[in-house]
Amino acid sequence: MGVQVLNYICGGIILYSLVVFADLLITIKNSCKIQILLSLMTLGIGMEAAVQLYYDFGGFNRLLMAYPAIISFIAIISLFSYIYHYKIKRYIYVLVIAILTAQVFCSIYFTYIHPITLHTDIDTIQPYGLYKKGVRLFFQMIMVFVILNFYKKITAKYGSDNVYFNRLKKWSLYLVSLITFILLNNIARNLIGYYLPVFLYIKSIAGILILVCVQYRPKFLNRATFKESLWSAFNNIADDGFTQEKFFSFFFTECYYLNKDANLEGCAASIDTDNEEISSYIYSKYGLNFTDLVNKNRIAYFVELIIDGKHNDYTIDALGQLSGFGSRQNLYKAFKKFHGGAPSDLIKATSN
């Protein structure tokens, strides 16, 4: 009876993961990387459920059992690194390569060098089972450390009152907590028994909660405009002290664009570069000049304040000031350019 219930849960996870995957494909418009990483995480959870069903109905298959969880965890650590560092950090690449190399080596070794049928669990063959558990525990502990490190950085560094980062922070902490819980559950499985029903139930429920978290992600992630090349992210290209991470941290994380006196000279001086270099960088990455990048993000913030519904008693001018605009004229001009229409039209539309 317990196995049958677990099978129903796994079937539900598969269907729900497909729904969330379709939602990601439809609603995320600008950021291809965020879409890919969230999709991999979603599909990884769905594949884990499918493999569990295969295990119950078709038997054990070593290759099928190995990769879905790896895909999910690689996607989640890459996602946090990309969102909060504006790039996938080098140590994340190293960890990903190490995990994949270990798994591929294991697959090749027990398929060609020391052949063991795919339907045999290596954990049951000594001393290979002990070696495999040791390697798995090693990577699990590293993953816990990486996730807790993200938790520490999110709570300590991102304390801005910006409505975007407040939402992103809450969402991220919820997701980090679930991932940590799954990792601890996997460590317990590794030490006590990998296929004990209680651990499988815990993993399945946590998987459902992660899918819920992905589906109800902060809406502005759907239209985020993070842009950078994979090569420059890996190599952390820097010229004369200027880095993409430094600009992103100052301009976006510290919300420089909400400063009423935001200007090119002040931004350049704050990140130790010159006007020409930062102008060239902004245009190459965003296709905008500095003023347009500031106003575009101010309008996005202004729109979010209205949609949020917590500032309904504010006037348009007051909302404009919260968004960094010094005058109604500048607000209306930027709103028409980057959103279309007038602020009052949006307020009427959202209040109905």
C-alpha positions in Angstrom: 0.0 0.0 0.0 2.8 2.4 0.9 4.6 1.7 -2.4 1.4 2.3 -4.3 0.8 5.7 -2.7 4.4 6.6 -3.5 3.8 5.7 -7.1 0.8 8.0 -7.2 2.8 10.8 -5.8 5.6 10.2 -8.4 3.0 10.3 -11.1 1.7 13.6 -9.8 5.2 15.0 -9.7 5.8 14.0 -13.3 2.6 15.8 -14.5 3.2 18.8 -12.3 6.8 19.1 -13.5 5.6 19.2 -17.1 3.1 22.0 -16.2 5.8 24.0 -14.5 8.2 23.4 -17.4 5.6 24.7 -19.9 5.0 27.7 -17.7 8.8 28.5 -17.8 8.9 28.2 -21.6 5.9 30.5 -22.0 6.4 33.2 -19.4 10.2 33.8 -19.2 10.8 36.3 -22.0 14.3 37.8 -21.7 16.7 35.7 -19.7 17.6 32.5 -21.5 20.0 31.3 -18.8 17.4 31.7 -16.0 14.9 29.8 -18.2 17.4 27.0 -18.9 18.5 26.6 -15.3 14.9 26.6 -13.8 13.9 24.2 -16.6 16.7 21.8 -15.9 15.9 21.9 -12.2 12.2 21.2 -12.9 12.9 18.4 -15.4 15.4 16.9 -13.0 12.7 16.6 -10.3 10.3 15.1 -12.9 12.9 12.6 -14.1 13.7 11.5 -10.5 10.0 10.7 -10.1 9.9 8.9 -13.4 13.0 6.8 -12.4 11.3 5.9 -9.1 8.3 4.6 -11.1 10.6 2.7 -13.4 12.4 1.2 -10.4 9.1 -0.1 -8.9 7.7 -1.4 -12.2 10.8 -2.3 -14.3 13.5 -2.8 -11.8 16.8 -1.2 -10.9 18.8 0.6 -13.7 22.1 2.1 -12.6 22.4 4.7 -15.4 18.8 5.9 -15.1 19.1 6.3 -11.3 22.3 8.3 -11.4 21.7 11.4 -13.4 18.4 13.2 -12.6 19.4 14.3 -9.1 22.7 15.5 -10.4 21.0 17.6 -13.1 18.7 19.3 -10.5 21.5 20.2 -8.0 23.8 21.5 -10.8 21.0 23.7 -12.0 20.1 25.1 -8.6 23.7 26.0 -7.5 24.3 27.5 -11.0 21.0 29.5 -10.7 21.9 31.0 -7.3 25.4 31.9 -8.5 24.0 33.5 -11.7 21.3 35.6 -9.9 23.4 36.8 -7.0 26.8 37.1 -8.6 25.7 38.0 -12.1 27.7 35.1 -13.3 28.3 31.4 -12.6 31.3 31.5 -10.3 34.4 29.6 -11.2 34.2 27.3 -8.2 30.7 26.3 -9.3 32.2 25.2 -12.7 34.9 23.2 -10.9 32.3 21.5 -8.7 30.0 20.7 -11.6 32.9 19.3 -13.7 34.1 17.2 -10.7 30.6 15.8 -10.1 30.0 14.9 -13.7 33.5 13.5 -14.1 33.1 11.2 -11.1 29.7 10.0 -12.3 30.9 9.4 -15.9 34.0 7.6 -14.7 31.8 5.4 -12.5 29.5 4.6 -15.5 32.4 3.8 -17.9 34.4 1.8 -15.3 31.5 -0.5 -14.5 30.3 -0.8 -18.1 33.6 -1.4 -19.9 36.6 -1.9 -17.5 34.9 -4.0 -14.8 31.6 -4.9 -16.4 28.6 -5.2 -14.0 25.1 -5.5 -15.3 23.1 -2.2 -15.2 20.5 -3.9 -13.1 22.9 -4.5 -10.2 23.3 -1.8 -7.5 27.0 -1.1 -7.0 26.2 -0.2 -3.3 25.6 -4.0 -2.7 29.0 -5.0 -4.1 32.0 -4.6 -1.8 34.4 -2.9 -1.7 33.0 -0.8 -4.6 29.8 0.0 -2.7 31.8 1.5 0.2 33.9 3.5 -2.2 30.8 4.8 -4.0 29.1 5.8 -0.7 32.3 7.6 0.4 32.5 9.6 -2.8 28.8 10.3 -2.7 29.0 11.5 0.9 32.0 13.7 0.0 30.0 15.5 -2.7 26.9 15.7 -0.6 28.8 17.5 2.2 30.3 19.9 -0.4 26.9 20.7 -1.7 25.6 21.4 1.8 28.5 23.8 2.3 27.8 25.5 -1.0 24.1 25.9 -0.3 24.6 27.2 3.2 27.2 29.6 1.8 24.5 31.0 -0.5 22.2 31.2 2.5 24.7 33.2 4.4 25.4 35.6 1.6 21.7 36.1 0.8 20.8 37.0 4.4 23.9 39.1 5.1 24.5 40.9 1.9 21.2 41.6 0.4 19.4 43.7 3.0 18.1 46.3 0.6 14.6 47.8 0.9 14.2 47.3 -2.8 10.9 45.5 -3.4 12.6 43.3 -6.0 15.3 42.1 -3.7 13.0 41.6 -0.8 10.9 39.2 -2.9 13.9 37.6 -4.4 15.5 37.1 -1.0 12.3 35.4 0.5 12.0 33.2 -2.5 15.7 32.3 -2.5 15.7 31.5 1.2 12.7 29.3 0.8 14.3 27.4 -2.1 17.7 27.2 -0.2 15.9 25.7 2.8 14.2 23.0 0.7 17.4 22.1 -1.1 19.3 21.9 2.2 16.6 19.6 3.6 16.9 17.3 0.5 20.6 17.2 0.8 20.4 16.2 4.5 17.8 13.6 3.6 20.2 12.2 1.0 23.0 12.1 3.4 20.8 10.1 5.8 19.8 7.8 2.9 23.5 7.3 2.1 24.3 6.3 5.7 21.2 4.4 6.7 19.5 3.0 3.6 19.1 4.6 0.2 15.7 3.1 -0.7 13.9 3.2 2.6 10.3 4.4 2.0 10.5 7.1 4.6 13.4 8.8 2.8 11.7 8.4 -0.6 8.5 10.1 0.8 10.5 13.0 2.2 12.3 13.5 -1.1 9.1 13.4 -3.1 7.3 15.9 -0.9 10.3 18.2 -1.0 10.3 17.9 -4.7 6.7 19.0 -4.9 7.4 22.0 -2.8 10.4 23.0 -5.0 8.1 22.8 -8.1 5.6 25.1 -6.3 8.5 27.4 -5.5 9.6 27.5 -9.1 6.0 28.1 -10.4 5.5 31.0 -8.0 8.8 32.6 -8.5 9.1 36.4 -8.4 7.4 37.7 -11.5 10.2 40.0 -12.4 12.5 37.0 -13.0 10.3 36.4 -16.1 11.4 39.7 -17.6 14.9 40.0 -16.1 17.5 41.2 -18.6 20.8 39.7 -17.3 23.1 39.5 -20.3 26.7 38.3 -20.5 28.7 35.7 -22.4 29.5 32.3 -20.8 33.1 32.8 -21.7 33.5 36.1 -19.9 31.6 34.7 -16.9 34.0 31.8 -16.6 37.1 33.9 -17.1 36.0 36.9 -15.0 37.3 39.4 -17.6 38.5 42.6 -16.0 40.2 45.6 -17.3 41.8 48.2 -15.0 39.8 47.0 -12.0 36.5 47.0 -13.8 34.4 43.8 -13.6 30.9 42.9 -14.6 30.2 41.8 -11.0 31.4 45.1 -9.6 29.0 47.0 -11.9 26.1 44.7 -11.2 26.6 44.8 -7.5 26.7 48.6 -7.4 24.1 49.4 -10.0 21.5 46.6 -9.3 22.2 45.1 -5.9 22.8 48.5 -4.2 20.0 50.0 -6.4 22.1 52.9 -7.7 19.5 53.5 -10.3 17.0 54.6 -7.6 19.3 57.4 -6.6 17.8 60.7 -7.8 21.3 62.0 -8.6 22.4 58.9 -10.5 24.7 59.8 -13.3 27.4 58.3 -15.4 30.3 60.1 -13.7 29.2 59.1 -10.2 28.7 55.5 -11.2 32.1 55.3 -12.9 33.9 56.8 -10.0 32.2 54.4 -7.5 33.4 51.3 -9.3 36.9 52.7 -10.2 36.5 53.1 -13.9 36.1 55.9 -16.5 33.0 57.2 -18.3 34.0 55.8 -21.7 34.6 52.2 -20.4 31.4 52.0 -18.5 29.4 53.5 -21.4 30.9 51.0 -23.8 30.2 48.1 -21.4 26.6 49.2 -20.8 25.9 49.6 -24.5 27.5 46.2 -25.4 25.5 44.4 -22.7 22.2 46.2 -22.7 22.0 48.1 -26.0 21.3 51.3 -24.0 23.1 54.4 -22.9 23.5 55.0 -19.2 20.5 57.3 -18.8 18.2 54.8 -20.6 19.4 51.9 -18.5 18.7 54.0 -15.3 15.2 55.0 -16.5 14.3 51.6 -17.7 15.0 50.1 -14.3 13.3 52.9 -12.5 10.2 52.3 -14.6 10.3 48.6 -13.9 10.5 49.4 -10.2 7.7 51.9 -10.5 5.5 49.3 -12.2 6.3 46.7 -9.5 5.3 49.2 -6.7 1.9 49.7 -8.4 1.4 45.9 -9.0 2.5 45.1 -5.4 -0.6 46.9 -4.1 1.1 48.0 -0.9 1.4 51.7 -2.0 -2.2 52.3 -3.1 -2.4 55.4 -0.9 0.6 57.0 -2.6 0.3 59.6 -5.3 1.9 59.1 -8.7 4.5 61.8 -7.8 5.3 60.0 -4.5 5.7 56.6 -6.4 7.9 58.4 -8.9 10.2 59.7 -6.1 10.5 56.3 -4.6 11.5 55.1 -8.0 14.2 57.7 -8.3 12.5 60.3 -10.6 13.1 63.9 -9.6 10.1 65.2 -11.5 6.7 64.2 -12.9 7.8 65.2 -16.4 10.8 62.8 -16.4 8.6 60.0 -15.0 5.9 60.3 -17.7 8.5 60.6 -20.5 10.4 57.5 -19.3 7.1 55.6 -18.7 5.9 56.3 -22.2 9.2 55.2 -23.7 9.8 51.9 -21.7 6.2 50.9 -20.8 3.8 52.7 -23.0 0.8 54.9 -22.1 0.6 56.8 -18.9 1.1 55.8 -15.2 -2.5 56.6 -14.5 -3.6 54.1 -17.1 -1.7 51.3 -15.3 -3.1 52.3 -11.9 -6.6 52.1 -13.3 -6.0 48.8 -14.9 -4.5 47.2 -11.8 -7.2 48.6 -9.5 -10.1 47.0 -11.4 
